[in-house]
């Protein structure tokens, strides 16, 4: 990925969307995967937690000692 950024000057969009948030995201995730080129936006899309569960996110946050708000726990 580093070569794509530095040598070829591609843009990247990194998002925290998850497949369990909607059927459309699940279908898009199955079709595109976590890393793909979005030709309509002319950039690479990266969704690193696309197939994580809510409990996986909470465990990661706890491990990394992030502040967890009531909104995160309620799936907002």
Secondary structure, 3 states (H helix, E strand, C coil): CHHHHHCCCCCEEECCCCHHHCHHHHHHHHHHCCEEEECCCCEEEECCCCCCCHHHHHHHHHHHCCCCCHHHHCCC
